[in-house]
Amino acid sequence: MISNFLSEEEKMIVAAHELGHIILHRSQLKMAPMQDDTLYNMTDNTEYQANLFAADLLINDEEIEDMVQNEDLDYFGLCSSLNATPELMSFKLYSLTKRGQAYHMPMEIQSNFLAK
């Protein structure tokens, strides 16, 4: 269930995050239901993996590669252009970095971003 208090963009992020759990953590879900009350958690491995999954699902690698070439576009402009929250974009850049690409991480991720 996704909260009706979230924006449409936030609902998409939550849905992608939960899909990540279904795909990546199926065996854990069979043992006990998961309850997420924070998004963008960097300390819990399953949450971290679900966040990376959501970022990779919702943000296209090639679009970022094209846009970072524009020197006039700052981090928040990149987020706005791709209709991504700064927190989700941070996970995407972490994912790209883990895959060997170099991107500057401009902010810390707030784990309570969608707690409403």
Secondary structure, DSSP 4 states (H G I P E B T S, - for coil): ---TTS-HHHHHHHHHHHHHHHHH-HHHHHHS------BS-SSSHHHHHHHHHHHHHHS-HHHHHHHTT-TT--HHHHHHHTT--HHHHHHHHHHHHHTT------SPPPTBTT--
